[in-house]
Each structure stands twice: as structure tokens, then as C-alpha cells.
Amino acid sequence: MIFGSVRRGTRVSVDNERCEIFGFCEMEAPATFKIGPDGKLRIRRMVDRDSLDQAISAARLCPKQAIRVKGEGAYDDE
């Protein structure tokens, strides 16, 4: 699967040290997060305009605060 980005520089990252794979991110933003059959979290690092709000919501819902969304349009701009 090939993923593109409409908003240049908007990226999603997960701190694997904090993530406990609760799955809230996958429920909130299934286009960005997926828990594989092996139990590991897979993420789409670059998000498009349609997925951005869901990715931000998933980051805010994460009980371990392991998700960061950075770049244009993100809540965690640097």
C-alpha cells in the first residue's frame, strides 16, 4: 500500500516505549493505525488532509500519550 501526503510535513509518530497497544488509536483513526495479527502496531507516518483530524483525535485519546502528530495543521507544531 502506498501512502501519500497532501499536507507536506504532517507526520505521525508513536513512542514504542510508552505504547501498550490498547487500540484506541485504531478505533479512532483506522486509516492511520492498525494492530496487526502479530499484535504489533503499524502506523502510516504521513497523514493526508482527510485523516489528519482523526489522527489528532487518536493522539489525544491515547491513555499513555504515546502518539505525536507534528507539522502543518497538527496540534503539536514545533
mmJSON file of the N, C-alpha and C atoms, coordinates in Angstrom:
{"data_MODEL":{"atom_site":{
"group_PDB":["ATOM","ATOM","ATOM","ATOM","ATOM","ATOM","ATOM","ATOM","ATOM","ATOM","ATOM","ATOM","ATOM","ATOM","ATOM","ATOM","ATOM","ATOM","ATOM","ATOM","ATOM","ATOM","ATOM","ATOM","ATOM","ATOM","ATOM","ATOM","ATOM","ATOM","ATOM","ATOM","ATOM","ATOM","ATOM","ATOM","ATOM","ATOM","ATOM","ATOM","ATOM","ATOM","ATOM","ATOM","ATOM","ATOM","ATOM","ATOM","ATOM","ATOM","ATOM","ATOM","ATOM","ATOM","ATOM","ATOM","ATOM","ATOM","ATOM","ATOM","ATOM","ATOM","ATOM","ATOM","ATOM","ATOM","ATOM","ATOM","ATOM","ATOM","ATOM","ATOM","ATOM","ATOM","ATOM","ATOM","ATOM","ATOM","ATOM","ATOM","ATOM","ATOM","ATOM","ATOM","ATOM","ATOM","ATOM","ATOM","ATOM","ATOM","ATOM","ATOM","ATOM","ATOM","ATOM","ATOM","ATOM","ATOM","ATOM","ATOM","ATOM","ATOM","ATOM","ATOM","ATOM","ATOM","ATOM","ATOM","ATOM","ATOM","ATOM","ATOM","ATOM","ATOM","ATOM","ATOM","ATOM","ATOM","ATOM","ATOM","ATOM","ATOM","ATOM","ATOM","ATOM","ATOM","ATOM","ATOM","ATOM","ATOM","ATOM","ATOM","ATOM","ATOM","ATOM","ATOM","ATOM","ATOM","ATOM","ATOM","ATOM","ATOM","ATOM","ATOM","ATOM","ATOM","ATOM","ATOM","ATOM","ATOM","ATOM","ATOM","ATOM","ATOM","ATOM","ATOM","ATOM","ATOM","ATOM","ATOM","ATOM","ATOM","ATOM","ATOM","ATOM","ATOM","ATOM","ATOM","ATOM","ATOM","ATOM","ATOM","ATOM","ATOM","ATOM","ATOM","ATOM","ATOM","ATOM","ATOM","ATOM","ATOM","ATOM","ATOM","ATOM","ATOM","ATOM","ATOM","ATOM","ATOM","ATOM","ATOM","ATOM","ATOM","ATOM","ATOM","ATOM","ATOM","ATOM","ATOM","ATOM","ATOM","ATOM","ATOM","ATOM","ATOM","ATOM","ATOM","ATOM","ATOM","ATOM","ATOM","ATOM","ATOM","ATOM","ATOM","ATOM","ATOM","ATOM","ATOM","ATOM","ATOM","ATOM","ATOM","ATOM","ATOM","ATOM","ATOM","ATOM","ATOM","ATOM","ATOM","ATOM","ATOM"],
"id":[1,2,3,4,5,6,7,8,9,10,11,12,13,14,15,16,17,18,19,20,21,22,23,24,25,26,27,28,29,30,31,32,33,34,35,36,37,38,39,40,41,42,43,44,45,46,47,48,49,50,51,52,53,54,55,56,57,58,59,60,61,62,63,64,65,66,67,68,69,70,71,72,73,74,75,76,77,78,79,80,81,82,83,84,85,86,87,88,89,90,91,92,93,94,95,96,97,98,99,100,101,102,103,104,105,106,107,108,109,110,111,112,113,114,115,116,117,118,119,120,121,122,123,124,125,126,127,128,129,130,131,132,133,134,135,136,137,138,139,140,141,142,143,144,145,146,147,148,149,150,151,152,153,154,155,156,157,158,159,160,161,162,163,164,165,166,167,168,169,170,171,172,173,174,175,176,177,178,179,180,181,182,183,184,185,186,187,188,189,190,191,192,193,194,195,196,197,198,199,200,201,202,203,204,205,206,207,208,209,210,211,212,213,214,215,216,217,218,219,220,221,222,223,224,225,226,227,228,229,230,231,232,233,234],
"type_symbol":["N","C","C","N","C","C","N","C","C","N","C","C","N","C","C","N","C","C","N","C","C","N","C","C","N","C","C","N","C","C","N","C","C","N","C","C","N","C","C","N","C","C","N","C","C","N","C","C","N","C","C","N","C","C","N","C","C","N","C","C","N","C","C","N","C","C","N","C","C","N","C","C","N","C","C","N","C","C","N","C","C","N","C","C","N","C","C","N","C","C","N","C","C","N","C","C","N","C","C","N","C","C","N","C","C","N","C","C","N","C","C","N","C","C","N","C","C","N","C","C","N","C","C","N","C","C","N","C","C","N","C","C","N","C","C","N","C","C","N","C","C","N","C","C","N","C","C","N","C","C","N","C","C","N","C","C","N","C","C","N","C","C","N","C","C","N","C","C","N","C","C","N","C","C","N","C","C","N","C","C","N","C","C","N","C","C","N","C","C","N","C","C","N","C","C","N","C","C","N","C","C","N","C","C","N","C","C","N","C","C","N","C","C","N","C","C","N","C","C","N","C","C","N","C","C","N","C","C","N","C","C","N","C","C"],
"label_atom_id":["N","CA","C","N","CA","C","N","CA","C","N","CA","C","N","CA","C","N","CA","C","N","CA","C","N","CA","C","N","CA","C","N","CA","C","N","CA","C","N","CA","C","N","CA","C","N","CA","C","N","CA","C","N","CA","C","N","CA","C","N","CA","C","N","CA","C","N","CA","C","N","CA","C","N","CA","C","N","CA","C","N","CA","C","N","CA","C","N","CA","C","N","CA","C","N","CA","C","N","CA","C","N","CA","C","N","CA","C","N","CA","C","N","CA","C","N","CA","C","N","CA","C","N","CA","C","N","CA","C","N","CA","C","N","CA","C","N","CA","C","N","CA","C","N","CA","C","N","CA","C","N","CA","C","N","CA","C","N","CA","C","N","CA","C","N","CA","C","N","CA","C","N","CA","C","N","CA","C","N","CA","C","N","CA","C","N","CA","C","N","CA","C","N","CA","C","N","CA","C","N","CA","C","N","CA","C","N","CA","C","N","CA","C","N","CA","C","N","CA","C","N","CA","C","N","CA","C","N","CA","C","N","CA","C","N","CA","C","N","CA","C","N","CA","C","N","CA","C","N","CA","C","N","CA","C","N","CA","C","N","CA","C","N","CA","C","N","CA","C","N","CA","C"],
"label_alt_id":[null,null,null,null,null,null,null,null,null,null,null,null,null,null,null,null,null,null,null,null,null,null,null,null,null,null,null,null,null,null,null,null,null,null,null,null,null,null,null,null,null,null,null,null,null,null,null,null,null,null,null,null,null,null,null,null,null,null,null,null,null,null,null,null,null,null,null,null,null,null,null,null,null,null,null,null,null,null,null,null,null,null,null,null,null,null,null,null,null,null,null,null,null,null,null,null,null,null,null,null,null,null,null,null,null,null,null,null,null,null,null,null,null,null,null,null,null,null,null,null,null,null,null,null,null,null,null,null,null,null,null,null,null,null,null,null,null,null,null,null,null,null,null,null,null,null,null,null,null,null,null,null,null,null,null,null,null,null,null,null,null,null,null,null,null,null,null,null,null,null,null,null,null,null,null,null,null,null,null,null,null,null,null,null,null,null,null,null,null,null,null,null,null,null,null,null,null,null,null,null,null,null,null,null,null,null,null,null,null,null,null,null,null,null,null,null,null,null,null,null,null,null,null,null,null,null,null,null,null,null,null,null,null,null],
"label_comp_id":["MET","MET","MET","ILE","ILE","ILE","PHE","PHE","PHE","GLY","GLY","GLY","SER","SER","SER","VAL","VAL","VAL","ARG","ARG","ARG","ARG","ARG","ARG","GLY","GLY","GLY","THR","THR","THR","ARG","ARG","ARG","VAL","VAL","VAL","SER","SER","SER","VAL","VAL","VAL","ASP","ASP","ASP","ASN","ASN","ASN","GLU","GLU","GLU","ARG","ARG","ARG","CYS","CYS","CYS","GLU","GLU","GLU","ILE","ILE","ILE","PHE","PHE","PHE","GLY","GLY","GLY","PHE","PHE","PHE","CYS","CYS","CYS","GLU","GLU","GLU","MET","MET","MET","GLU","GLU","GLU","ALA","ALA","ALA","PRO","PRO","PRO","ALA","ALA","ALA","THR","THR","THR","PHE","PHE","PHE","LYS","LYS","LYS","ILE","ILE","ILE","GLY","GLY","GLY","PRO","PRO","PRO","ASP","ASP","ASP","GLY","GLY","GLY","LYS","LYS","LYS","LEU","LEU","LEU","ARG","ARG","ARG","ILE","ILE","ILE","ARG","ARG","ARG","ARG","ARG","ARG","MET","MET","MET","VAL","VAL","VAL","ASP","ASP","ASP","ARG","ARG","ARG","ASP","ASP","ASP","SER","SER","SER","LEU","LEU","LEU","ASP","ASP","ASP","GLN","GLN","GLN","ALA","ALA","ALA","ILE","ILE","ILE","SER","SER","SER","ALA","ALA","ALA","ALA","ALA","ALA","ARG","ARG","ARG","LEU","LEU","LEU","CYS","CYS","CYS","PRO","PRO","PRO","LYS","LYS","LYS","GLN","GLN","GLN","ALA","ALA","ALA","ILE","ILE","ILE","ARG","ARG","ARG","VAL","VAL","VAL","LYS","LYS","LYS","GLY","GLY","GLY","GLU","GLU","GLU","GLY","GLY","GLY","ALA","ALA","ALA","TYR","TYR","TYR","ASP","ASP","ASP","ASP","ASP","ASP","GLU","GLU","GLU"],
"label_asym_id":["A","A","A","A","A","A","A","A","A","A","A","A","A","A","A","A","A","A","A","A","A","A","A","A","A","A","A","A","A","A","A","A","A","A","A","A","A","A","A","A","A","A","A","A","A","A","A","A","A","A","A","A","A","A","A","A","A","A","A","A","A","A","A","A","A","A","A","A","A","A","A","A","A","A","A","A","A","A","A","A","A","A","A","A","A","A","A","A","A","A","A","A","A","A","A","A","A","A","A","A","A","A","A","A","A","A","A","A","A","A","A","A","A","A","A","A","A","A","A","A","A","A","A","A","A","A","A","A","A","A","A","A","A","A","A","A","A","A","A","A","A","A","A","A","A","A","A","A","A","A","A","A","A","A","A","A","A","A","A","A","A","A","A","A","A","A","A","A","A","A","A","A","A","A","A","A","A","A","A","A","A","A","A","A","A","A","A","A","A","A","A","A","A","A","A","A","A","A","A","A","A","A","A","A","A","A","A","A","A","A","A","A","A","A","A","A","A","A","A","A","A","A","A","A","A","A","A","A","A","A","A","A","A","A"],
"label_entity_id":["1","1","1","1","1","1","1","1","1","1","1","1","1","1","1","1","1","1","1","1","1","1","1","1","1","1","1","1","1","1","1","1","1","1","1","1","1","1","1","1","1","1","1","1","1","1","1","1","1","1","1","1","1","1","1","1","1","1","1","1","1","1","1","1","1","1","1","1","1","1","1","1","1","1","1","1","1","1","1","1","1","1","1","1","1","1","1","1","1","1","1","1","1","1","1","1","1","1","1","1","1","1","1","1","1","1","1","1","1","1","1","1","1","1","1","1","1","1","1","1","1","1","1","1","1","1","1","1","1","1","1","1","1","1","1","1","1","1","1","1","1","1","1","1","1","1","1","1","1","1","1","1","1","1","1","1","1","1","1","1","1","1","1","1","1","1","1","1","1","1","1","1","1","1","1","1","1","1","1","1","1","1","1","1","1","1","1","1","1","1","1","1","1","1","1","1","1","1","1","1","1","1","1","1","1","1","1","1","1","1","1","1","1","1","1","1","1","1","1","1","1","1","1","1","1","1","1","1","1","1","1","1","1","1"],
"label_seq_id":[1,1,1,2,2,2,3,3,3,4,4,4,5,5,5,6,6,6,7,7,7,8,8,8,9,9,9,10,10,10,11,11,11,12,12,12,13,13,13,14,14,14,15,15,15,16,16,16,17,17,17,18,18,18,19,19,19,20,20,20,21,21,21,22,22,22,23,23,23,24,24,24,25,25,25,26,26,26,27,27,27,28,28,28,29,29,29,30,30,30,31,31,31,32,32,32,33,33,33,34,34,34,35,35,35,36,36,36,37,37,37,38,38,38,39,39,39,40,40,40,41,41,41,42,42,42,43,43,43,44,44,44,45,45,45,46,46,46,47,47,47,48,48,48,49,49,49,50,50,50,51,51,51,52,52,52,53,53,53,54,54,54,55,55,55,56,56,56,57,57,57,58,58,58,59,59,59,60,60,60,61,61,61,62,62,62,63,63,63,64,64,64,65,65,65,66,66,66,67,67,67,68,68,68,69,69,69,70,70,70,71,71,71,72,72,72,73,73,73,74,74,74,75,75,75,76,76,76,77,77,77,78,78,78],
"pdbx_PDB_ins_code":[null,null,null,null,null,null,null,null,null,null,null,null,null,null,null,null,null,null,null,null,null,null,null,null,null,null,null,null,null,null,null,null,null,null,null,null,null,null,null,null,null,null,null,null,null,null,null,null,null,null,null,null,null,null,null,null,null,null,null,null,null,null,null,null,null,null,null,null,null,null,null,null,null,null,null,null,null,null,null,null,null,null,null,null,null,null,null,null,null,null,null,null,null,null,null,null,null,null,null,null,null,null,null,null,null,null,null,null,null,null,null,null,null,null,null,null,null,null,null,null,null,null,null,null,null,null,null,null,null,null,null,null,null,null,null,null,null,null,null,null,null,null,null,null,null,null,null,null,null,null,null,null,null,null,null,null,null,null,null,null,null,null,null,null,null,null,null,null,null,null,null,null,null,null,null,null,null,null,null,null,null,null,null,null,null,null,null,null,null,null,null,null,null,null,null,null,null,null,null,null,null,null,null,null,null,null,null,null,null,null,null,null,null,null,null,null,null,null,null,null,null,null,null,null,null,null,null,null,null,null,null,null,null,null],
"Cartn_x":[0.848,0.0,0.893,0.571,1.347,0.536,1.181,0.522,1.16,0.334,0.839,0.46,0.911,0.587,0.172,-0.987,-1.437,-0.814,-0.754,-0.151,1.306,2.177,3.592,4.067,4.789,5.375,4.498,3.25,2.411,2.702,3.276,3.745,3.174,2.993,2.544,3.692,3.918,4.915,4.358,4.886,4.468,5.71,5.678,6.758,6.503,7.25,7.042,7.361,8.124,8.417,7.169,6.321,5.109,3.882,3.817,2.629,2.394,1.164,0.789,-0.273,-0.472,-1.372,-2.791,-3.342,-4.73,-5.703,-5.325,-6.151,-7.095,-7.076,-7.94,-7.589,-6.311,-5.878,-6.468,-6.461,-7.009,-8.514,-9.202,-10.648,-10.942,-10.111,-10.345,-9.865,-8.762,-8.163,-7.676,-8.604,-8.213,-7.398,-7.457,-6.645,-5.178,-4.912,-3.554,-2.932,-3.745,-3.237,-3.871,-3.082,-3.606,-2.799,-3.512,-2.855,-2.86,-1.679,-1.539,-1.881,-1.982,-2.29,-1.212,-0.028,1.063,1.012,0.008,-0.152,0.681,1.369,2.204,1.436,1.691,1.047,1.785,1.025,1.571,0.934,1.758,1.229,1.577,0.728,1.008,1.605,2.862,3.584,3.158,2.86,2.405,0.89,0.204,-1.262,-1.743,-2.834,-3.413,-4.449,-4.969,-5.93,-7.151,-7.621,-8.82,-8.584,-7.359,-7.048,-6.487,-6.139,-5.461,-6.274,-7.536,-8.354,-8.495,-8.643,-8.759,-7.454,-6.318,-5.016,-4.801,-5.183,-5.071,-5.962,-7.173,-8.088,-7.529,-6.94,-6.34,-5.197,-4.397,-3.291,-3.819,-4.878,-5.455,-6.106,-6.635,-7.296,-6.332,-5.118,-4.158,-3.912,-4.24,-4.076,-2.616,-1.685,-0.265,0.406,-0.378,0.14,1.393,1.317,2.443,2.455,1.401,1.278,1.546,2.316,2.577,2.202,1.554,1.242,1.909,2.842,3.613,3.585,3.642,3.696,2.521,2.348,1.292,-0.072,-0.829,-2.171,-2.23,-1.1,-1.07,-1.144,-1.57,-1.682,-0.339,0.652,1.952,3.039,2.699,3.66,4.882,6.011,7.261,7.844],
"Cartn_y":[-1.171,0.0,1.233,2.195,3.426,4.545,5.291,6.398,7.706,8.674,9.98,11.002,12.211,13.267,14.519,15.036,16.284,17.439,17.305,18.343,17.96,18.648,18.323,18.531,17.554,17.681,17.264,16.867,16.415,14.943,14.651,13.304,12.788,11.479,10.789,9.914,9.928,9.031,8.429,7.267,6.574,6.229,6.565,6.193,4.752,3.833,2.41,2.03,2.848,2.602,2.834,3.771,4.112,3.337,3.022,2.391,1.004,0.783,-0.524,-1.204,-0.713,-1.299,-1.495,-0.442,-0.505,-0.552,0.062,0.007,1.182,2.161,3.33,4.071,4.115,4.813,4.158,2.842,2.138,2.379,2.417,2.676,4.101,5.056,6.463,6.831,6.234,6.598,5.345,4.529,3.263,3.43,4.594,4.824,5.076,5.402,5.731,4.638,3.98,2.982,1.621,0.59,-0.775,-1.701,-2.506,-3.533,-4.804,-5.296,-6.467,-7.748,-8.845,-10.138,-10.599,-10.01,-10.341,-9.495,-8.602,-7.769,-6.499,-6.23,-5.032,-3.915,-2.693,-1.52,-1.086,-0.864,-0.323,1.037,1.987,3.337,3.844,4.695,5.442,6.759,6.971,8.117,9.47,9.508,10.753,10.669,11.683,11.668,12.699,12.371,13.299,14.164,15.1,16.071,15.379,14.331,13.63,12.862,12.445,11.634,12.438,13.69,14.487,14.645,15.033,15.245,13.968,12.834,11.555,11.191,11.463,11.173,12.034,13.295,14.195,13.708,13.297,12.783,11.515,10.639,9.414,9.749,10.745,11.156,11.68,12.434,12.987,11.904,10.852,9.774,8.736,8.707,7.683,7.774,6.707,6.759,6.908,6.475,6.573,7.78,8.583,9.764,9.421,8.304,7.791,8.293,8.982,9.402,10.896,11.263,12.662,12.917,14.041,14.492,15.848,15.938,17.179,17.644,18.953,19.537,20.445,20.813,21.732,21.193,21.961,21.571,20.719,20.344,19.466,20.291,19.645,20.319,20.445,19.672,19.625,20.237,21.339,22.001,22.441,22.31,22.796,23.882],
"Cartn_z":[0.0,0.0,0.0,-0.837,-0.929,-0.302,0.562,1.233,0.789,0.47,0.096,1.148,0.966,1.911,1.158,1.503,0.917,1.685,2.984,3.818,4.037,3.379,3.474,4.901,5.412,6.723,7.879,7.648,8.75,8.989,10.137,10.435,11.75,11.79,12.997,13.485,14.782,15.363,16.651,16.995,18.216,19.017,20.292,21.208,21.648,21.074,21.355,22.798,23.482,24.899,25.76,25.336,26.096,25.647,24.353,23.778,24.381,24.817,25.365,24.509,23.299,22.303,22.856,23.424,23.889,22.716,21.581,20.391,20.187,21.091,20.916,19.635,19.302,18.087,16.841,16.795,15.64,15.518,16.635,16.593,16.13,16.554,16.235,14.832,14.398,13.104,12.372,11.884,11.253,9.973,9.338,8.145,8.5,9.754,10.19,11.056,11.879,12.827,12.583,12.69,12.542,13.441,14.212,15.012,14.173,13.876,13.022,13.755,13.03,13.626,14.618,14.485,15.404,16.682,16.782,17.966,17.941,16.855,16.757,16.059,16.525,15.947,14.696,13.638,12.408,12.188,11.743,11.533,10.141,9.66,8.434,8.909,8.658,9.223,8.644,7.373,6.749,6.614,7.074,7.002,5.991,5.326,4.366,5.062,4.334,4.889,5.49,4.836,5.312,6.609,6.853,8.034,9.197,8.954,9.977,11.259,11.152,12.35,13.167,12.478,13.188,13.881,13.227,13.842,15.083,14.999,16.158,17.285,16.974,17.982,18.632,17.823,18.357,19.318,18.974,19.844,21.176,21.128,22.363,23.224,22.584,23.321,23.894,23.401,23.834,25.337,26.092,27.548,27.985,27.164,27.501,26.868,26.093,25.4,24.586,23.865,23.088,21.646,21.229,19.828,19.708,18.679,18.367,16.921,16.687,15.34,15.193,14.253,14.097,12.66,12.51,11.185,10.933,9.667,9.271,9.641,10.397,10.784,12.034,12.59,13.764,15.04,16.103,17.395,18.087,17.66,18.333,17.454,16.76,15.876,16.642,15.978,16.573,15.724],
"occupancy":[1.0,1.0,1.0,1.0,1.0,1.0,1.0,1.0,1.0,1.0,1.0,1.0,1.0,1.0,1.0,1.0,1.0,1.0,1.0,1.0,1.0,1.0,1.0,1.0,1.0,1.0,1.0,1.0,1.0,1.0,1.0,1.0,1.0,1.0,1.0,1.0,1.0,1.0,1.0,1.0,1.0,1.0,1.0,1.0,1.0,1.0,1.0,1.0,1.0,1.0,1.0,1.0,1.0,1.0,1.0,1.0,1.0,1.0,1.0,1.0,1.0,1.0,1.0,1.0,1.0,1.0,1.0,1.0,1.0,1.0,1.0,1.0,1.0,1.0,1.0,1.0,1.0,1.0,1.0,1.0,1.0,1.0,1.0,1.0,1.0,1.0,1.0,1.0,1.0,1.0,1.0,1.0,1.0,1.0,1.0,1.0,1.0,1.0,1.0,1.0,1.0,1.0,1.0,1.0,1.0,1.0,1.0,1.0,1.0,1.0,1.0,1.0,1.0,1.0,1.0,1.0,1.0,1.0,1.0,1.0,1.0,1.0,1.0,1.0,1.0,1.0,1.0,1.0,1.0,1.0,1.0,1.0,1.0,1.0,1.0,1.0,1.0,1.0,1.0,1.0,1.0,1.0,1.0,1.0,1.0,1.0,1.0,1.0,1.0,1.0,1.0,1.0,1.0,1.0,1.0,1.0,1.0,1.0,1.0,1.0,1.0,1.0,1.0,1.0,1.0,1.0,1.0,1.0,1.0,1.0,1.0,1.0,1.0,1.0,1.0,1.0,1.0,1.0,1.0,1.0,1.0,1.0,1.0,1.0,1.0,1.0,1.0,1.0,1.0,1.0,1.0,1.0,1.0,1.0,1.0,1.0,1.0,1.0,1.0,1.0,1.0,1.0,1.0,1.0,1.0,1.0,1.0,1.0,1.0,1.0,1.0,1.0,1.0,1.0,1.0,1.0,1.0,1.0,1.0,1.0,1.0,1.0,1.0,1.0,1.0,1.0,1.0,1.0,1.0,1.0,1.0,1.0,1.0,1.0],
"B_iso_or_equiv":[0.0,0.0,0.0,0.0,0.0,0.0,0.0,0.0,0.0,0.0,0.0,0.0,0.0,0.0,0.0,0.0,0.0,0.0,0.0,0.0,0.0,0.0,0.0,0.0,0.0,0.0,0.0,0.0,0.0,0.0,0.0,0.0,0.0,0.0,0.0,0.0,0.0,0.0,0.0,0.0,0.0,0.0,0.0,0.0,0.0,0.0,0.0,0.0,0.0,0.0,0.0,0.0,0.0,0.0,0.0,0.0,0.0,0.0,0.0,0.0,0.0,0.0,0.0,0.0,0.0,0.0,0.0,0.0,0.0,0.0,0.0,0.0,0.0,0.0,0.0,0.0,0.0,0.0,0.0,0.0,0.0,0.0,0.0,0.0,0.0,0.0,0.0,0.0,0.0,0.0,0.0,0.0,0.0,0.0,0.0,0.0,0.0,0.0,0.0,0.0,0.0,0.0,0.0,0.0,0.0,0.0,0.0,0.0,0.0,0.0,0.0,0.0,0.0,0.0,0.0,0.0,0.0,0.0,0.0,0.0,0.0,0.0,0.0,0.0,0.0,0.0,0.0,0.0,0.0,0.0,0.0,0.0,0.0,0.0,0.0,0.0,0.0,0.0,0.0,0.0,0.0,0.0,0.0,0.0,0.0,0.0,0.0,0.0,0.0,0.0,0.0,0.0,0.0,0.0,0.0,0.0,0.0,0.0,0.0,0.0,0.0,0.0,0.0,0.0,0.0,0.0,0.0,0.0,0.0,0.0,0.0,0.0,0.0,0.0,0.0,0.0,0.0,0.0,0.0,0.0,0.0,0.0,0.0,0.0,0.0,0.0,0.0,0.0,0.0,0.0,0.0,0.0,0.0,0.0,0.0,0.0,0.0,0.0,0.0,0.0,0.0,0.0,0.0,0.0,0.0,0.0,0.0,0.0,0.0,0.0,0.0,0.0,0.0,0.0,0.0,0.0,0.0,0.0,0.0,0.0,0.0,0.0,0.0,0.0,0.0,0.0,0.0,0.0,0.0,0.0,0.0,0.0,0.0,0.0],
"pdbx_formal_charge":[null,null,null,null,null,null,null,null,null,null,null,null,null,null,null,null,null,null,null,null,null,null,null,null,null,null,null,null,null,null,null,null,null,null,null,null,null,null,null,null,null,null,null,null,null,null,null,null,null,null,null,null,null,null,null,null,null,null,null,null,null,null,null,null,null,null,null,null,null,null,null,null,null,null,null,null,null,null,null,null,null,null,null,null,null,null,null,null,null,null,null,null,null,null,null,null,null,null,null,null,null,null,null,null,null,null,null,null,null,null,null,null,null,null,null,null,null,null,null,null,null,null,null,null,null,null,null,null,null,null,null,null,null,null,null,null,null,null,null,null,null,null,null,null,null,null,null,null,null,null,null,null,null,null,null,null,null,null,null,null,null,null,null,null,null,null,null,null,null,null,null,null,null,null,null,null,null,null,null,null,null,null,null,null,null,null,null,null,null,null,null,null,null,null,null,null,null,null,null,null,null,null,null,null,null,null,null,null,null,null,null,null,null,null,null,null,null,null,null,null,null,null,null,null,null,null,null,null,null,null,null,null,null,null],
"auth_seq_id":[1,1,1,2,2,2,3,3,3,4,4,4,5,5,5,6,6,6,7,7,7,8,8,8,9,9,9,10,10,10,11,11,11,12,12,12,13,13,13,14,14,14,15,15,15,16,16,16,17,17,17,18,18,18,19,19,19,20,20,20,21,21,21,22,22,22,23,23,23,24,24,24,25,25,25,26,26,26,27,27,27,28,28,28,29,29,29,30,30,30,31,31,31,32,32,32,33,33,33,34,34,34,35,35,35,36,36,36,37,37,37,38,38,38,39,39,39,40,40,40,41,41,41,42,42,42,43,43,43,44,44,44,45,45,45,46,46,46,47,47,47,48,48,48,49,49,49,50,50,50,51,51,51,52,52,52,53,53,53,54,54,54,55,55,55,56,56,56,57,57,57,58,58,58,59,59,59,60,60,60,61,61,61,62,62,62,63,63,63,64,64,64,65,65,65,66,66,66,67,67,67,68,68,68,69,69,69,70,70,70,71,71,71,72,72,72,73,73,73,74,74,74,75,75,75,76,76,76,77,77,77,78,78,78],
"auth_comp_id":["MET","MET","MET","ILE","ILE","ILE","PHE","PHE","PHE","GLY","GLY","GLY","SER","SER","SER","VAL","VAL","VAL","ARG","ARG","ARG","ARG","ARG","ARG","GLY","GLY","GLY","THR","THR","THR","ARG","ARG","ARG","VAL","VAL","VAL","SER","SER","SER","VAL","VAL","VAL","ASP","ASP","ASP","ASN","ASN","ASN","GLU","GLU","GLU","ARG","ARG","ARG","CYS","CYS","CYS","GLU","GLU","GLU","ILE","ILE","ILE","PHE","PHE","PHE","GLY","GLY","GLY","PHE","PHE","PHE","CYS","CYS","CYS","GLU","GLU","GLU","MET","MET","MET","GLU","GLU","GLU","ALA","ALA","ALA","PRO","PRO","PRO","ALA","ALA","ALA","THR","THR","THR","PHE","PHE","PHE","LYS","LYS","LYS","ILE","ILE","ILE","GLY","GLY","GLY","PRO","PRO","PRO","ASP","ASP","ASP","GLY","GLY","GLY","LYS","LYS","LYS","LEU","LEU","LEU","ARG","ARG","ARG","ILE","ILE","ILE","ARG","ARG","ARG","ARG","ARG","ARG","MET","MET","MET","VAL","VAL","VAL","ASP","ASP","ASP","ARG","ARG","ARG","ASP","ASP","ASP","SER","SER","SER","LEU","LEU","LEU","ASP","ASP","ASP","GLN","GLN","GLN","ALA","ALA","ALA","ILE","ILE","ILE","SER","SER","SER","ALA","ALA","ALA","ALA","ALA","ALA","ARG","ARG","ARG","LEU","LEU","LEU","CYS","CYS","CYS","PRO","PRO","PRO","LYS","LYS","LYS","GLN","GLN","GLN","ALA","ALA","ALA","ILE","ILE","ILE","ARG","ARG","ARG","VAL","VAL","VAL","LYS","LYS","LYS","GLY","GLY","GLY","GLU","GLU","GLU","GLY","GLY","GLY","ALA","ALA","ALA","TYR","TYR","TYR","ASP","ASP","ASP","ASP","ASP","ASP","GLU","GLU","GLU"],
"auth_asym_id":["A","A","A","A","A","A","A","A","A","A","A","A","A","A","A","A","A","A","A","A","A","A","A","A","A","A","A","A","A","A","A","A","A","A","A","A","A","A","A","A","A","A","A","A","A","A","A","A","A","A","A","A","A","A","A","A","A","A","A","A","A","A","A","A","A","A","A","A","A","A","A","A","A","A","A","A","A","A","A","A","A","A","A","A","A","A","A","A","A","A","A","A","A","A","A","A","A","A","A","A","A","A","A","A","A","A","A","A","A","A","A","A","A","A","A","A","A","A","A","A","A","A","A","A","A","A","A","A","A","A","A","A","A","A","A","A","A","A","A","A","A","A","A","A","A","A","A","A","A","A","A","A","A","A","A","A","A","A","A","A","A","A","A","A","A","A","A","A","A","A","A","A","A","A","A","A","A","A","A","A","A","A","A","A","A","A","A","A","A","A","A","A","A","A","A","A","A","A","A","A","A","A","A","A","A","A","A","A","A","A","A","A","A","A","A","A","A","A","A","A","A","A","A","A","A","A","A","A","A","A","A","A","A","A"],
"auth_atom_id":["N","CA","C","N","CA","C","N","CA","C","N","CA","C","N","CA","C","N","CA","C","N","CA","C","N","CA","C","N","CA","C","N","CA","C","N","CA","C","N","CA","C","N","CA","C","N","CA","C","N","CA","C","N","CA","C","N","CA","C","N","CA","C","N","CA","C","N","CA","C","N","CA","C","N","CA","C","N","CA","C","N","CA","C","N","CA","C","N","CA","C","N","CA","C","N","CA","C","N","CA","C","N","CA","C","N","CA","C","N","CA","C","N","CA","C","N","CA","C","N","CA","C","N","CA","C","N","CA","C","N","CA","C","N","CA","C","N","CA","C","N","CA","C","N","CA","C","N","CA","C","N","CA","C","N","CA","C","N","CA","C","N","CA","C","N","CA","C","N","CA","C","N","CA","C","N","CA","C","N","CA","C","N","CA","C","N","CA","C","N","CA","C","N","CA","C","N","CA","C","N","CA","C","N","CA","C","N","CA","C","N","CA","C","N","CA","C","N","CA","C","N","CA","C","N","CA","C","N","CA","C","N","CA","C","N","CA","C","N","CA","C","N","CA","C","N","CA","C","N","CA","C","N","CA","C","N","CA","C","N","CA","C","N","CA","C","N","CA","C","N","CA","C"],
"pdbx_PDB_model_num":[1,1,1,1,1,1,1,1,1,1,1,1,1,1,1,1,1,1,1,1,1,1,1,1,1,1,1,1,1,1,1,1,1,1,1,1,1,1,1,1,1,1,1,1,1,1,1,1,1,1,1,1,1,1,1,1,1,1,1,1,1,1,1,1,1,1,1,1,1,1,1,1,1,1,1,1,1,1,1,1,1,1,1,1,1,1,1,1,1,1,1,1,1,1,1,1,1,1,1,1,1,1,1,1,1,1,1,1,1,1,1,1,1,1,1,1,1,1,1,1,1,1,1,1,1,1,1,1,1,1,1,1,1,1,1,1,1,1,1,1,1,1,1,1,1,1,1,1,1,1,1,1,1,1,1,1,1,1,1,1,1,1,1,1,1,1,1,1,1,1,1,1,1,1,1,1,1,1,1,1,1,1,1,1,1,1,1,1,1,1,1,1,1,1,1,1,1,1,1,1,1,1,1,1,1,1,1,1,1,1,1,1,1,1,1,1,1,1,1,1,1,1,1,1,1,1,1,1,1,1,1,1,1,1]
}}}
